Amino acid sequence: MSTTPAPFWSPDPHVAAESRIAAFARHAAASHGAPLPDASDYAALHRWSVADAEGFWGAVWEYFGIRAETPYERVLGADAMPGAEWFPGARLNYARHLLDALDPERTAIVALDETGAARELSGAGLRARVGALAATLRALGVGEGDRVVAYLPHTEHAVIGLLASASLGAVWSVCGQDYAPKAAADRFAQLEPVVLLAADGYRFNGTAHDRREATARLAAALPTLKAVVRVDHLGLDGDGPALPVPAVAWAEAVSGPGIVPLPVPFDHPLWIVFSSGTTGLPKGIVHGHGGVLVEHLKTLGLHCDLGPGERLLWYTTTHWMMWNLVVSALLTGASICVYDGSPVPAARPDMLWELAARHGVTFFGTSPQYLLGMEKLGIEPGAAHDLSGVRGIGCTGSTLPASAYPWVRDHVGAHVQLVSTSGGTDIVSGFAGGAPTTPVWAGELSVPNLGVALAAYDPEGNAVVDRVGELVVTRPLPSMPLYFWNDPEGERHRAAYFGVYPGVWRHGDWITLTSHGSVVVHGRSDATLNRNGVRLGSADIHDVVERLPEIAEALVIGAEEADGGYWMPLFVRLAPGAVLDDALRGRIRDAIREGASPRHVPDEVIEVPGVPHTRTGKKLEVPVKRLLQGADLATTVNPMTVDAPELLEFFARLGEERREVRRRAGGAS
């Protein structure tokens, strides 16, 4: 008989009782008859949230005071996956709710960079700029349902752009400027956008990157554009290369009279976020105003306990779903910090901690690689900076090893709750994480999130506990995708999530649900690259590398390692006569840096005799990844389905050789 292990960290009972999730539990018990014997009993609250989805999501609506210009008819009109219908009849606007939550006098956004500079924007200032930019976009021809895209770093300009787009009922999409123009165009050209917002450049690790020429190339690849809004972020001299459409300066675009956000149906498209492009062009995932609104209020207001007086700093890029979640923190009345720069600048590697202390951050968000990197660098955040105001650290992007928990306790502060979370771009939120009322077990996610009917399925589709299984969700969530862009019959949407277990969402992660209620994430079961908390597409890398004349074929793999590391090698089959010397390795890295982004540059470039495929020609990315991690070849893939089975043996040997080298060097196997 198993016993529940002692938690690594437990909440202060008095603090937990005063949290918003405890207040919500009391509200649900009083107003919806939720069977909660104790308002701090998270397990009971979660069971009710899944069993009575209408009661739970209706209570979220009431607790956060969501307002609709026309009321909803019922909470859940159709209970199906795919095809769930949430709050039918309701008309509202995400931007309207966010702007109404702002205190006009209190700081809404603190814009930071790696030089330590800061700009503050009040609630009133943000509201004025959003309204003015919305009016400018409308004058440029943007209407309800049109697409507005942005090529911007993580600055206040991107936040204003999203809210202005949403105010009009237009559809927003953004990516960072470290993406090459072609990589950005692969996403944006699908959307046939009307207006592009673009900055003159961005900062990273002590360098200001001029992206004006890249913007001109991107604009030329978007034939439906009517105008570009130029954002003078770096203050570079001149406008740069000529654009193919008229341009409007940012200062002019945000200086006029504003307009009021337009009410739209609950499921009206809000934004399009993109998959990683593992098997071709990135897929555009469409989320709605209402679904995002209720899901993000739940996640940020209850699980993260954000509200007025709180301040969030989460390192992200604009093309990662965490950027969307950071913006939504404004829905709770909290302030947000946006940051343009490297998370670990060479000149000041503890810059984010310094900024957190200086600007009163209460919730700090990062990735496992960042925390592990801080330990390796010998950084002492708690000793060098006053972090007494930081009550929580959120960590996502990959699996957080148990070794990181003592480091945070000993070097940041014993008072800090370290919350490992797991979710995805697909729902632009989390499946599992923690809450102010829940204990923490090192190496585990404390609980499934409220409203998430989380299960681990074995290959036969049976739910298992204390065993590894596929992460599935058995009931709908409001922020599940409305649809994929350019997928009119829904075939790609159904295949992505419901092709294995019909009517049940399969996400692509290996997890264990423990008997004490926590969740252990073992990594991706698909081929998505997930480096430093940012998901990358293998197709972006293959497309660039395979254009080089010396390369016959390429295969990039991202493998989570047992010690919390992440290994991203690029395997190349050379063209006849080519030699993989240092010069060619340099050209490969330069091509990836220029054609995709610096984040796509692999850890190693390794020559291989070939790349294995299915009989239909698909690269076997997932089986190769698992072999490199030590999976048994006999259970990883059926050799009868592979064009060159001997290549699988090669990768299995390569993985074993690497693990042996790491063992001899004192690393984990």
N, C-alpha and C positions, 0 to 999 in steps of 0.2 A: 504494500500500500504506500503510494507516494505521499510525501508531506510537502507542504508549501514552504519554499525557501524563504529565509528572512530577507526582507527588502533592503536594498542598498541605501535608500533614502525614503523617508516618510514625511508627509506634510504636517505642519503644525495644526492641530485640531482647531484652534481659534481662527487661524488664517483661512483654513478650508471652509469653516462655517460661514465666513464673511465673503466668500467668493461668489462670483456671478452664477456659476454652475449650481452651487448650493441654493441660491435664491431662485434659480429657475426650477430646480427640483421641487422646492416648496410651492412655487406657483403651479406647477403641473399637478401636484397632489391635490391642491385646493380647487383648481379650476377644471381639471380633466379626470379626476378620480384615479390618478395614477397610483398603483399599489406600492407606495414608497414608505416603508416603516421608519426610515431614517433619511432625511434629506441629503446626507452625505454618502449614502449607500450607492456608489456608482454602478455596481453590477445590477442592482434592481432597476435603476434608472435606465440603463442600457437595454435590459430585457424588455422593459415597457416600450422604449423608443422603437424597437424593432417589431414587437408584436402589435402595437397600435400605431402604425405609421401616420394615420390621419390625426390621431390625438396628439402625437408628438410634434409633427410639423405645424399643426395648428397652434400648439402652445408656443413654438418658436416665433411664429408670426405675431402672436399676442404679446409675448414677453418683450420683444424688441420694438413693438409699436409700429409695425410695418403698415404703411398707408397706401391704399389703392384708390385711384380716381373712380373706378367702378369695382364693387366688391366681388370676391370670388364666390362661385356657386357651391363648391365643396372643396376639400383639401386635395383629394386624390380622385380624379374623374375616371381614370383607367389605370388599373394596377397590373401592369405588364412590363416585361423587358424583352425587346425594346418596345417603345410605344407608350410609356407611362405618361399620363396627362395630369399635371400638377396645377392646382389652383385655377381651374378653368373659369373664364369670365373676368378675371382680375386684369386691370390695366394700371401700370405703374412705370417707373423709370429708375434704373439703378443709379444714375447720376443724381437724380433729384433726391433720392434718399441719402446718398453720401453727402451732398452739399448741405442738406438740411441738418445733418448730424454735427456739422462743424460749429464750434464756438467762434463767432466772428472775431473776438479779441485774442483768442489763444492761437499759438503757433500750430499750423496744420502740417507743414512740410519743412524739414531742415535739409537743405541740399549741401552735401559734403563731398570733398574729394581728397585724394591722398596727400595733398599739400597741407591739409589741415584747415583750409578755408571753409567758410560756412555762409550760407544764405538762408534766411528764414522767411517763410510766407505764411501769413495769418489766414484764418478761415475766411475772413472777408476778402482778402486779397486773392485767394484761390478761387472763390466764388466769382469774383469780378472777371478774372482772366478766363475762366472756363466759359462764362457767358459771352464774353467778347470774341473768343476764338470760335465758339459755335456760330455766332453771327457771321464771322468771316468765312467759315466753311460753307455756310448756306449761300453766301454771296458768290462763292466760287463754284456753285453748282451741286453741292452735296445735299442729297435729300434722304428721306427715310429708306433704309435698305441699301443705300450706296455704301461702298467700302472706302475707308480712310486707312492708309498704311503709314508706318513710321519707321525710319532708319535712325534710331536714337540711342544714346547711352542711358544709364540709369540716373536720370536727372528729373527735376520738377517738370520739364517740358513734356516728357512722356506722360506723366500723370494728367496734366492739363489736357493734352491731346486726346487721351482716352475719354475723359469726362465730357469734353466738348463733342466728340463723335457720338457718344451715348446719348447726349442731350437731344440730338437731332434724330435719334433712331437709326443712325448710320452704324455700320459694322466696322470694328477696329481690328487691326493686326499690327504687330510691331516686332522688329528684331534688332539686335545690337549691331553696332558698326564694326565690330571685329569680324562680322560675316562679309565675305567677298561679295561684290555686286551680283555675280551669277548665283551664288547661294541664296542671297536675298530675293533675287528675281524668281528663282525656282519656287519660292513661297508666294510672293506677292502677285506675280503675273497670273496665277490661277484665279485670283480674286477680281481681276479687272477693276482696279481701284480708280477713283476719281481724283483724289488728292494725296500727295506724299509729303509728310513732314520729315525733315532731315537736318541734322546738326552739321556744323562745319568740321567736327571731329570729336575725339574722346581722349581721355588720359589713361595711361596704363604703365605702371612701374617706372615712373619718372619721365615718360615720353608723352608728348602731345602728338596724336596721330591725326593728320590732316586727311579728311575723308570727302573733300569737295569733289575731287575727280571721280571717286567711287560713286558719289551721289549722282553725278551727271551720267555715268554709265548705267546706274540702276534706273534712273528716270527714262533713259532711252530704251530700256528693255520693257517699259510699261506703257504700251501704246494707248491705253485708255485714259491716261492722266490728263487732267485739265490744268493743274497748277501744282507748284511746289511751295511749301512754307519753309523758308530758310531759318534755322535756329542758330543764332550767333552764340555758340557755347564757349569756344576757345578764344574768340576775339581775334581771329586771323585777319590779316590785311586783305581787302578785296573780296570779291564774290566767288573767285575760282572759275573753272570752265563754264561756258555757256550751257544753259539748260534747254531742253527741247520744248518746254512749255513756260508760261509766265511764272514768275516767282514773287512771293510776298514775304517781306521781312517779318520776323517773329514780333518785334516790338510794335509794328503796325497791326499785326493780326490780333494782338491781345489788348489793344488800347481803346477800342470803341465801346459803344453801348452793348449790353448783353441781352440775351433772350432766355426765356423760361424753358426748362426741359419738357419734351413732348411725351405724354403718356403713351405707352405701347403695350401690346398684349404680353402676358406673363412669359410666353415662350418666344418673344421677339428676339432675333439674334443680337447679341451684345458684342461679342468678339470672336475671332478665329485664332486659335493657337494651333501649332503644327506638331505633328509627330516627328520623329527623328529621321525619317526617310531611309529606314533600313533596307527597304525593298524597292526603291525607286524615288519618285518625287515625294516630298513630305506631304502627308495627308492633312488637310485643313479640318480641324475639329471645332464645331460650332457650339457655343454655349449661349444660354438665354439670360435676359435681364433678371427675371424672377428667380430662376434656379440658382444663379450665382448669388443673388442677394440673400436668400434664406440660408443657403449652405455656408456662405462666408460669415454671416452673422453668428451661426452656430459654432463654426470652427474657431473664429477669432474672438468672439465674445464669451463663449462658454469654455472651450478647451484651453485657449490662451489667456483668458480672463482679462482681455483688453477692454478699455473704456476710457472715459475722460480722465485726463491726468497721466495716463500711461504713454510711453513712447517706445516705438518699435524700430529697431535697426536690424535688418536681415540682408546679408550680402547676397546679391542676385544679379542676374543680367536681365535685360528686357525681354529676351526670347525664352526665358525659363518661366514656368508657371508660378514660381514663387514671387515673381514680379507682380503678377495679377493679385496674388494674395496680399502682398504688401500694400498695394493701393487700396484694397478693400478694408484694411485696418481702419481707414478713415470712417468707414460706416459705423464703427463703434464709438466714435468721438475721440479716439486716441490720435496722437501725432505720429508721423512716420519720418524716418531718416532715409534719404536716398543718397547713394554713394557712387561716384564715378572714379574708378581706379582699380588697382590691383588689391586683392585682399591682404597680400603680404608684400608691400613695397620694399624693395631692397634697402632703401635708406632708413625706413622705419617699419620693420616687420610687425610691430605691435600696434600699428596705426588704428585698426578698428577698435581695439580695447581702449585706446586713448580717447577716441571720439565718443565711445559709449560712456566713458566717465565724464567727459567734458559736457556732453549734451543731455545728461540725465536719462539715459536709456534704461528702461525697466525690463524689456524683453529683447534678447540678443539672438539672432538667428544665423546659422552657419551650416557647414558640411562636416562630415567625419574627417575628410582629408585636411581640413583647416585645423581642427583640434589636434589631430595626430602630428601635423606639421609644427604647431606651436610647441608641442612637447619635444620634438626633435631639435628645434631651434633653441630650446632652453628658455623660452619666454616665460616670465612670471607676471601674468596680468594683474593678479590681486595684490601683489607687492608693489608694483610700479604705479598702479592707478586705483583710485577709489571706486570700486565696483559694488559698493554696498547697496546701491539702488537697483542693481540687476537682480531680479528675483527668479528669472527663468532663462534658460538657453534652449532654443529649439534647434534640432539637428536633423537634416534630411538630405536626400540625394543618393545615398548608398547606405550600406549596413554600418552601424556604429559599433565598433568592438567594445567588449567589456572593459578593456584596459583604459579607455578614455574617461570612464566615470570617476575613478580615483584621481585622475589628473585634474579634472574640473573641480572636484571637491578640495583638493590640496592646493591648487594654484590659481583658482578663480574665487572660490568661496564655498564653505560648507552649507551656507544658507541657500545656494542656488539649486533649483530643480532642473536637472538635465532631462529634456524631453526629446527622445528619439521618435521621429514620425515617418510614416510611409504613405504615399498616395500616388498621384500622377497627374500629368498633363490632361489625361483623358477626362477626369472629373474636376480638374483644377482645384483640388483639395486633398484631404487625407482620408485614408481608410482606418488607420490606427495611430495612436500616439499616447497622449496622457491628458491629465487635467489637474487643477489645483487640489483636488480631493483624493488623488490616486497615488499610491506608492510607486517607487521606481526600483526595478531589478536590473542590475548591470547587464548590458548586452541585450536587453529586451525592451519592446515597446509596451507600455504599461497596460493598455486596454484598446479594444476596438472603439472607434469613435461613435458617438451617439448617432442613431439612425442607420448605422451601417450593419447590415446583416452579413457579417463576415464569417467565412468558413474556410477550412482547408480540405480539399478534395483529393482522394487517391485516384489512380488512373481509371477506376471503375465508376467514379462519381459519388463515392461515399464520403461523408464528412468524417474526419478523423481528428482526434485530440492527442497531444503529446507525440505526434508523428508528422513528418514533413509531407506537405501536400501543396496543391495548386491554390493560390489565393483566388477565392471566388466571392461574389456578393449575390445573395439570393433574393433580395428585394430591391426595388428601384430607389434611386437617390435623385433629388431635384436637379443636381448639377451634372448628371450624366449627359453626354452629348445629345443635342437635338438631332444632329445628323452630321455627316461628313460633307464638305464642300464638293460640288460636282459629283455627287453620288445619288442621282435622282431616285433610283429604285431601292436605295439602302443596302445594296449587296455588300459593299466593302465594310459598311458599319456593322452589319450582322456578322460577317466573317471575322472581323477584328475581335469581337467580344463574346459572341454567342455561338460560334461555329463548333466549339468542342462540347459544351454543355448547353443545349437549347433552353432558352428561357433563364439562364444563369450567366451572370457576368464573369468571365475568366480574364484576369488582369495580366498574367505573365510573370508573376513572382512566386518563388517557393517560400512558404511560411510554415511555422508550427504554431498552433493555438495550444497554449499550455493549460493544464488543469487548474492553475491558480489565476487564470483569466488574462494572462499577458500574451503578447504576440512576438515571435522571433522571425525575422526576415532573413532569408538565406541568399538573396540575390535574384537577378532576373532569370526567368526561364525562357526568354526570347533573346534576340541578338542586339538589343539596344545598348549603345555605349553610354556609360554614366560616369563621367569624369569630373571630380571636384564639385559634385552636386549639379552639374549641367549635363543634360542628356544630349548626345550627339548622334548624328546619323552616319552609319557606315557607308551609305551610298554617296554621301558628300565626299568622303575620302577616296573611295574606289573611283569615282568619276574623275577626280583630279589626277590620281596616280596613274591610272591606266591610259591616260593621254600621252604619257611620256614614252618616247620610242623604245627605251630600254626595257620597259615593263610589259610583259605579256598579260599578266593578271595579278590582282592584289586581293588580300583578305585581311581586314583589321578586326581585332577581337578585344573586348574589354572584360577582364577576368578579375572578380573580387578574390582577394587572398585571405587566408585564415588569420593573419595578424592585422587585418584592417586595411592593408594596402590595396592598390588597384594597379594592375599591369595591363597596358594597352600596346601590344606589339602590332606591327604591320608586317605581314608575310607577303613576299613578292616572288612570283615566278618570272625569271628574266627572259627577255627575247634572245634568240640565238646570237652569240657573239658578245653579249653584254656582260659586264663584270660589276658586281656589287662592291665597289670600293668606297672610300670616304667621300670622294667627289660626288658619286651618284647618290649616296645617302644624303648629302647636303642638298643636292638638287631636288630630291624627293621631299625633304622637309620644307624647303623654300616653296615648292609648288603647292604643298598643302597649306602652308601659312598664307600664301597669297590667294589661292583658289577657294579655300574654305574658311579657316580662321586659325589663329595661333593655338586655340584650345584643341584643335583636331590633330596637332602634330603628335605622332606616336612616341612611346617611350623607346622603342627599338625598331629597327628595320632589319628583317631576317629573311635571307634567301631560303626558299623551299622548292622541292622538286615539282610541286603542283598544288592546286587548290581542289579539294573534293567537292562534288556536286551531287544533287539528286539526279535521277535519270532524266528528269525534265530540264536540267540545267541550272537549278537554284543552288547557290553556294551554301554549304553546310556550316553556317556560322555558329549556330547553337551547339551542335555536336562537337565542333572543334573547341569551343570555349569550355565545354564540360570535360573534354579529354585533358585539356591543359590544366584544369583544376583538380584532376585526379580521378575522374569518373571511370568506371569499368567499361572498357570498350565493348564487351559483350552485351551490356545493357543500355548502351548509349544510342546506338543506331543499328538498324538492320543492314548489313553489308550488301544485301541483294538490291537495296534501293540506291546504292552509291555507284557512280561511274568508275571510280578508282579506289576500291576498298583499301589498297595498300597505303594510301595516303593517310588514312585514319590511324594506322599503326605508326606512321611517322610522327604524327602530332601527339599520340599517346606517349611515345618515347621521349619526345621533346619536353613534354610536361613533366615527366619523371626526372629527366636530367636537370631541369630547372629547380625542381623541389629538392633534389639532392645537393645542388650547389648552395641553395639557401640554407639547408640543414647544416652543411659544413661551415657556412659562414655565421651560424648562430641564429638564423632567421627561422620563421615558422614554416612548416611544410604545407 
